[in-house]
């Protein structure tokens, strides 16, 4: 079981190094919405 976990993390690390992963830290889960739609940032 430990070997499976190690292989999983090695696979994730290799995919990250190859640029195959996406950054999901865009805070989309807590941004406010207007009528359920996200409004663009006005600067």
N, CA, C, O and CB atoms as a CASP TS submission, in Angstrom:
PFRMAT TS
TARGET T0000
AUTHOR 0000-0000-0000
METHOD Language model
MODEL 1
PARENT N/A
ATOM      1  N   UNK     1       0.833  -1.205   0.000  1.00  0.00           N
ATOM      2  CA  UNK     1       0.000   0.000   0.000  1.00  0.00           C
ATOM      3  C   UNK     1       0.868   1.256   0.000  1.00  0.00           C
ATOM      4  O   UNK     1       0.575   2.224  -0.701  1.00  0.00           O
ATOM      5  CB  UNK     1      -0.942   0.005   1.219  1.00  0.00           C
ATOM      6  N   UNK     2       1.927   1.229   0.786  1.00  0.00           N
ATOM      7  CA  UNK     2       2.822   2.382   0.838  1.00  0.00           C
ATOM      8  C   UNK     2       3.476   2.656  -0.506  1.00  0.00           C
ATOM      9  O   UNK     2       3.718   3.807  -0.872  1.00  0.00           O
ATOM     10  CB  UNK     2       3.889   2.168   1.891  1.00  0.00           C
ATOM     11  N   UNK     3       3.760   1.579  -1.240  1.00  0.00           N
ATOM     12  CA  UNK     3       4.371   1.733  -2.556  1.00  0.00           C
ATOM     13  C   UNK     3       3.411   2.398  -3.536  1.00  0.00           C
ATOM     14  O   UNK     3       3.831   3.192  -4.378  1.00  0.00           O
ATOM     15  CB  UNK     3       4.815   0.375  -3.096  1.00  0.00           C
ATOM     16  N   UNK     4       2.136   2.079  -3.430  1.00  0.00           N
ATOM     17  CA  UNK     4       1.124   2.685  -4.297  1.00  0.00           C
ATOM     18  C   UNK     4       1.031   4.183  -4.030  1.00  0.00           C
ATOM     19  O   UNK     4       0.948   4.976  -4.967  1.00  0.00           O
ATOM     20  CB  UNK     4      -0.253   2.014  -4.084  1.00  0.00           C
ATOM     21  N   UNK     5       1.044   4.571  -2.767  1.00  0.00           N
ATOM     22  CA  UNK     5       0.984   5.996  -2.405  1.00  0.00           C
ATOM     23  C   UNK     5       2.221   6.718  -2.922  1.00  0.00           C
ATOM     24  O   UNK     5       2.118   7.816  -3.468  1.00  0.00           O
ATOM     25  CB  UNK     5       0.861   6.173  -0.868  1.00  0.00           C
ATOM     26  N   UNK     6       3.377   6.112  -2.753  1.00  0.00           N
ATOM     27  CA  UNK     6       4.618   6.713  -3.236  1.00  0.00           C
ATOM     28  C   UNK     6       4.580   6.888  -4.752  1.00  0.00           C
ATOM     29  O   UNK     6       4.959   7.940  -5.266  1.00  0.00           O
ATOM     30  CB  UNK     6       5.825   5.853  -2.830  1.00  0.00           C
ATOM     31  N   UNK     7       4.128   5.868  -5.462  1.00  0.00           N
ATOM     32  CA  UNK     7       4.033   5.967  -6.916  1.00  0.00           C
ATOM     33  C   UNK     7       3.048   7.045  -7.349  1.00  0.00           C
ATOM     34  O   UNK     7       3.277   7.738  -8.340  1.00  0.00           O
ATOM     35  CB  UNK     7       3.623   4.629  -7.505  1.00  0.00           C
ATOM     36  N   UNK     8       1.952   7.187  -6.609  1.00  0.00           N
ATOM     37  CA  UNK     8       0.973   8.231  -6.920  1.00  0.00           C
ATOM     38  C   UNK     8       1.611   9.616  -6.808  1.00  0.00           C
ATOM     39  O   UNK     8       1.456  10.449  -7.702  1.00  0.00           O
ATOM     40  CB  UNK     8      -0.246   8.127  -5.979  1.00  0.00           C
ATOM     41  N   UNK     9       2.326   9.858  -5.713  1.00  0.00           N
ATOM     42  CA  UNK     9       2.942  11.169  -5.533  1.00  0.00           C
ATOM     43  C   UNK     9       4.062  11.406  -6.542  1.00  0.00           C
ATOM     44  O   UNK     9       4.268  12.537  -6.981  1.00  0.00           O
ATOM     45  CB  UNK     9       3.481  11.306  -4.115  1.00  0.00           C
ATOM     46  N   UNK    10       4.782  10.360  -6.910  1.00  0.00           N
ATOM     47  CA  UNK    10       5.806  10.512  -7.937  1.00  0.00           C
ATOM     48  C   UNK    10       5.181  10.845  -9.289  1.00  0.00           C
ATOM     49  O   UNK    10       5.727  11.643 -10.051  1.00  0.00           O
ATOM     50  CB  UNK    10       6.645   9.237  -8.044  1.00  0.00           C
ATOM     51  N   UNK    11       4.042  10.234  -9.581  1.00  0.00           N
ATOM     52  CA  UNK    11       3.331  10.531 -10.824  1.00  0.00           C
ATOM     53  C   UNK    11       2.853  11.978 -10.849  1.00  0.00           C
ATOM     54  O   UNK    11       2.979  12.661 -11.865  1.00  0.00           O
ATOM     55  CB  UNK    11       2.141   9.581 -11.000  1.00  0.00           C
ATOM     56  N   UNK    12       2.306  12.444  -9.731  1.00  0.00           N
ATOM     57  CA  UNK    12       1.858  13.840  -9.643  1.00  0.00           C
ATOM     58  C   UNK    12       3.046  14.796  -9.784  1.00  0.00           C
ATOM     59  O   UNK    12       2.942  15.812 -10.471  1.00  0.00           O
ATOM     60  CB  UNK    12       1.126  14.092  -8.301  1.00  0.00           C
ATOM     61  N   UNK    13       4.162  14.480  -9.146  1.00  0.00           N
ATOM     62  CA  UNK    13       5.348  15.330  -9.237  1.00  0.00           C
ATOM     63  C   UNK    13       5.878  15.376 -10.664  1.00  0.00           C
ATOM     64  O   UNK    13       6.283  16.436 -11.142  1.00  0.00           O
ATOM     65  CB  UNK    13       6.440  14.830  -8.286  1.00  0.00           C
ATOM     66  N   UNK    14       5.880  14.238 -11.346  1.00  0.00           N
ATOM     67  CA  UNK    14       6.355  14.202 -12.732  1.00  0.00           C
ATOM     68  C   UNK    14       5.426  14.998 -13.643  1.00  0.00           C
ATOM     69  O   UNK    14       5.894  15.717 -14.526  1.00  0.00           O
ATOM     70  CB  UNK    14       6.465  12.748 -13.227  1.00  0.00           C
ATOM     71  N   UNK    15       4.126  14.877 -13.439  1.00  0.00           N
ATOM     72  CA  UNK    15       3.171  15.639 -14.245  1.00  0.00           C
ATOM     73  C   UNK    15       3.332  17.134 -13.998  1.00  0.00           C
ATOM     74  O   UNK    15       3.232  17.934 -14.928  1.00  0.00           O
ATOM     75  CB  UNK    15       1.730  15.201 -13.934  1.00  0.00           C
ATOM     76  N   UNK    16       3.579  17.507 -12.757  1.00  0.00           N
ATOM     77  CA  UNK    16       3.781  18.915 -12.430  1.00  0.00           C
ATOM     78  C   UNK    16       5.054  19.442 -13.085  1.00  0.00           C
ATOM     79  O   UNK    16       5.065  20.546 -13.628  1.00  0.00           O
ATOM     80  CB  UNK    16       3.845  19.111 -10.907  1.00  0.00           C
ATOM     81  N   UNK    17       6.116  18.660 -13.034  1.00  0.00           N
ATOM     82  CA  UNK    17       7.379  19.076 -13.646  1.00  0.00           C
ATOM     83  C   UNK    17       7.243  19.204 -15.159  1.00  0.00           C
ATOM     84  O   UNK    17       7.911  20.034 -15.776  1.00  0.00           O
ATOM     85  CB  UNK    17       8.492  18.081 -13.304  1.00  0.00           C
ATOM     86  N   UNK    18       6.382  18.387 -15.755  1.00  0.00           N
ATOM     87  CA  UNK    18       6.175  18.440 -17.203  1.00  0.00           C
ATOM     88  C   UNK    18       5.185  19.528 -17.604  1.00  0.00           C
ATOM     89  O   UNK    18       4.959  19.750 -18.794  1.00  0.00           O
ATOM     90  CB  UNK    18       5.687  17.093 -17.709  1.00  0.00           C
ATOM     91  N   UNK    19       4.592  20.209 -16.626  1.00  0.00           N
ATOM     92  CA  UNK    19       3.646  21.281 -16.928  1.00  0.00           C
ATOM     93  C   UNK    19       2.261  20.795 -17.273  1.00  0.00           C
ATOM     94  O   UNK    19       1.509  21.504 -17.941  1.00  0.00           O
ATOM     95  CB  UNK    19       4.158  22.098 -18.048  1.00  0.00           C
ATOM     96  N   UNK    20       1.902  19.603 -16.834  1.00  0.00           N
ATOM     97  CA  UNK    20       0.602  19.032 -17.170  1.00  0.00           C
ATOM     98  C   UNK    20      -0.468  19.297 -16.121  1.00  0.00           C
ATOM     99  O   UNK    20      -1.604  18.849 -16.271  1.00  0.00           O
ATOM    100  CB  UNK    20       0.738  17.560 -17.372  1.00  0.00           C
ATOM    101  N   UNK    21      -0.122  20.014 -15.071  1.00  0.00           N
ATOM    102  CA  UNK    21      -1.098  20.296 -14.018  1.00  0.00           C
ATOM    103  C   UNK    21      -1.564  21.740 -14.122  1.00  0.00           C
ATOM    104  O   UNK    21      -0.877  22.580 -14.705  1.00  0.00           O
ATOM    105  CB  UNK    21      -0.498  20.020 -12.619  1.00  0.00           C
ATOM    106  N   UNK    22      -2.717  22.023 -13.564  1.00  0.00           N
ATOM    107  CA  UNK    22      -3.278  23.373 -13.607  1.00  0.00           C
ATOM    108  C   UNK    22      -3.320  23.957 -12.202  1.00  0.00           C
ATOM    109  O   UNK    22      -3.541  23.237 -11.229  1.00  0.00           O
ATOM    110  CB  UNK    22      -4.694  23.365 -14.234  1.00  0.00           C
ATOM    111  N   UNK    23      -3.111  25.243 -12.105  1.00  0.00           N
ATOM    112  CA  UNK    23      -3.193  25.934 -10.824  1.00  0.00           C
ATOM    113  C   UNK    23      -4.646  26.272 -10.555  1.00  0.00           C
ATOM    114  O   UNK    23      -5.249  27.066 -11.276  1.00  0.00           O
ATOM    115  CB  UNK    23      -2.310  27.216 -10.812  1.00  0.00           C
ATOM    116  N   UNK    24      -5.203  25.677  -9.529  1.00  0.00           N
ATOM    117  CA  UNK    24      -6.617  25.915  -9.224  1.00  0.00           C
ATOM    118  C   UNK    24      -6.798  26.945  -8.117  1.00  0.00           C
ATOM    119  O   UNK    24      -7.895  27.082  -7.575  1.00  0.00           O
ATOM    120  CB  UNK    24      -7.292  24.613  -8.827  1.00  0.00           C
ATOM    121  N   UNK    25      -5.746  27.663  -7.778  1.00  0.00           N
ATOM    122  CA  UNK    25      -5.842  28.644  -6.698  1.00  0.00           C
ATOM    123  C   UNK    25      -6.334  29.989  -7.214  1.00  0.00           C
ATOM    124  O   UNK    25      -5.710  31.018  -6.958  1.00  0.00           O
ATOM    125  CB  UNK    25      -4.490  28.813  -6.012  1.00  0.00           C
ATOM    126  N   UNK    26      -7.442  29.987  -7.935  1.00  0.00           N
ATOM    127  CA  UNK    26      -7.976  31.228  -8.485  1.00  0.00           C
ATOM    128  C   UNK    26      -9.052  31.827  -7.594  1.00  0.00           C
ATOM    129  O   UNK    26      -9.669  32.828  -7.960  1.00  0.00           O
ATOM    130  CB  UNK    26      -8.533  30.987  -9.872  1.00  0.00           C
ATOM    131  N   UNK    27      -9.284  31.241  -6.447  1.00  0.00           N
ATOM    132  CA  UNK    27     -10.256  31.711  -5.452  1.00  0.00           C
ATOM    133  C   UNK    27     -11.662  31.794  -6.008  1.00  0.00           C
ATOM    134  O   UNK    27     -12.477  32.561  -5.495  1.00  0.00           O
ATOM    135  CB  UNK    27      -9.847  33.064  -4.925  1.00  0.00           C
ATOM    136  N   UNK    28     -11.970  31.027  -7.041  1.00  0.00           N
ATOM    137  CA  UNK    28     -13.289  31.077  -7.661  1.00  0.00           C
ATOM    138  C   UNK    28     -14.374  30.536  -6.743  1.00  0.00           C
ATOM    139  O   UNK    28     -15.554  30.831  -6.934  1.00  0.00           O
ATOM    140  CB  UNK    28     -13.283  30.300  -8.957  1.00  0.00           C
ATOM    141  N   UNK    29     -13.988  29.758  -5.761  1.00  0.00           N
ATOM    142  CA  UNK    29     -15.000  29.167  -4.892  1.00  0.00           C
ATOM    143  C   UNK    29     -15.555  30.159  -3.877  1.00  0.00           C
ATOM    144  O   UNK    29     -16.575  29.872  -3.249  1.00  0.00           O
ATOM    145  CB  UNK    29     -14.422  27.978  -4.172  1.00  0.00           C
ATOM    146  N   UNK    30     -14.928  31.303  -3.697  1.00  0.00           N
ATOM    147  CA  UNK    30     -15.451  32.249  -2.716  1.00  0.00           C
ATOM    148  C   UNK    30     -15.638  33.654  -3.267  1.00  0.00           C
ATOM    149  O   UNK    30     -15.957  34.565  -2.503  1.00  0.00           O
ATOM    150  CB  UNK    30     -14.541  32.301  -1.535  1.00  0.00           C
ATOM    151  N   UNK    31     -15.453  33.857  -4.551  1.00  0.00           N
ATOM    152  CA  UNK    31     -15.661  35.190  -5.116  1.00  0.00           C
ATOM    153  C   UNK    31     -17.149  35.517  -5.139  1.00  0.00           C
ATOM    154  O   UNK    31     -17.972  34.629  -5.360  1.00  0.00           O
ATOM    155  CB  UNK    31     -15.065  35.284  -6.539  1.00  0.00           C
ATOM    156  N   UNK    32     -17.499  36.765  -4.917  1.00  0.00           N
ATOM    157  CA  UNK    32     -18.913  37.140  -4.931  1.00  0.00           C
ATOM    158  C   UNK    32     -19.501  37.044  -6.336  1.00  0.00           C
ATOM    159  O   UNK    32     -18.795  37.176  -7.336  1.00  0.00           O
ATOM    160  CB  UNK    32     -19.092  38.558  -4.386  1.00  0.00           C
ATOM    161  N   UNK    33     -20.793  36.815  -6.383  1.00  0.00           N
ATOM    162  CA  UNK    33     -21.489  36.737  -7.664  1.00  0.00           C
ATOM    163  C   UNK    33     -22.661  37.707  -7.658  1.00  0.00           C
ATOM    164  O   UNK    33     -23.142  38.115  -6.601  1.00  0.00           O
ATOM    165  CB  UNK    33     -21.975  35.290  -7.948  1.00  0.00           C
ATOM    166  N   UNK    34     -23.110  38.066  -8.844  1.00  0.00           N
ATOM    167  CA  UNK    34     -24.302  38.888  -9.009  1.00  0.00           C
ATOM    168  C   UNK    34     -25.309  38.058  -9.784  1.00  0.00           C
ATOM    169  O   UNK    34     -25.121  37.811 -10.975  1.00  0.00           O
ATOM    170  CB  UNK    34     -23.983  40.246  -9.743  1.00  0.00           C
ATOM    171  N   UNK    35     -26.362  37.629  -9.134  1.00  0.00           N
ATOM    172  CA  UNK    35     -27.367  36.770  -9.761  1.00  0.00           C
ATOM    173  C   UNK    35     -26.754  35.453 -10.243  1.00  0.00           C
ATOM    174  O   UNK    35     -27.202  34.868 -11.229  1.00  0.00           O
ATOM    175  CB  UNK    35     -28.030  37.500 -10.935  1.00  0.00           C
ATOM    176  N   UNK    36     -25.726  35.002  -9.532  1.00  0.00           N
ATOM    177  CA  UNK    36     -25.083  33.745  -9.891  1.00  0.00           C
ATOM    178  C   UNK    36     -24.011  33.859 -10.954  1.00  0.00           C
ATOM    179  O   UNK    36     -23.388  32.858 -11.308  1.00  0.00           O
ATOM    180  CB  UNK    36     -26.100  32.796 -10.347  1.00  0.00           C
ATOM    181  N   UNK    37     -23.782  35.065 -11.474  1.00  0.00           N
ATOM    182  CA  UNK    37     -22.760  35.274 -12.498  1.00  0.00           C
ATOM    183  C   UNK    37     -21.626  36.094 -11.920  1.00  0.00           C
ATOM    184  O   UNK    37     -21.851  37.025 -11.147  1.00  0.00           O
ATOM    185  CB  UNK    37     -23.351  35.970 -13.742  1.00  0.00           C
ATOM    186  N   UNK    38     -20.421  35.749 -12.294  1.00  0.00           N
ATOM    187  CA  UNK    38     -19.264  36.510 -11.834  1.00  0.00           C
ATOM    188  C   UNK    38     -19.134  37.777 -12.679  1.00  0.00           C
ATOM    189  O   UNK    38     -19.217  37.729 -13.906  1.00  0.00           O
ATOM    190  CB  UNK    38     -17.962  35.653 -11.913  1.00  0.00           C
ATOM    191  N   UNK    39     -18.936  38.874 -12.024  1.00  0.00           N
ATOM    192  CA  UNK    39     -18.761  40.133 -12.737  1.00  0.00           C
ATOM    193  C   UNK    39     -17.269  40.395 -12.904  1.00  0.00           C
ATOM    194  O   UNK    39     -16.487  40.085 -12.005  1.00  0.00           O
ATOM    195  CB  UNK    39     -19.454  41.311 -11.984  1.00  0.00           C
ATOM    196  N   UNK    40     -16.862  40.955 -14.029  1.00  0.00           N
ATOM    197  CA  UNK    40     -15.436  41.238 -14.209  1.00  0.00           C
ATOM    198  C   UNK    40     -14.972  42.307 -13.225  1.00  0.00           C
ATOM    199  O   UNK    40     -15.748  43.159 -12.793  1.00  0.00           O
ATOM    200  CB  UNK    40     -15.152  41.688 -15.657  1.00  0.00           C
ATOM    201  N   UNK    41     -13.707  42.242 -12.888  1.00  0.00           N
ATOM    202  CA  UNK    41     -13.132  43.222 -11.964  1.00  0.00           C
ATOM    203  C   UNK    41     -13.036  44.564 -12.680  1.00  0.00           C
ATOM    204  O   UNK    41     -12.472  44.654 -13.770  1.00  0.00           O
ATOM    205  CB  UNK    41     -11.726  42.762 -11.447  1.00  0.00           C
ATOM    206  N   UNK    42     -13.580  45.585 -12.075  1.00  0.00           N
ATOM    207  CA  UNK    42     -13.521  46.935 -12.653  1.00  0.00           C
ATOM    208  C   UNK    42     -12.395  47.701 -11.981  1.00  0.00           C
ATOM    209  O   UNK    42     -12.382  47.886 -10.764  1.00  0.00           O
ATOM    210  CB  UNK    42     -14.883  47.690 -12.484  1.00  0.00           C
ATOM    211  N   UNK    43     -11.458  48.139 -12.796  1.00  0.00           N
ATOM    212  CA  UNK    43     -10.308  48.863 -12.233  1.00  0.00           C
ATOM    213  C   UNK    43     -10.263  50.260 -12.749  1.00  0.00           C
ATOM    214  O   UNK    43      -9.367  51.022 -12.387  1.00  0.00           O
ATOM    215  CB  UNK    43      -9.004  48.158 -12.551  1.00  0.00           C
TER
END
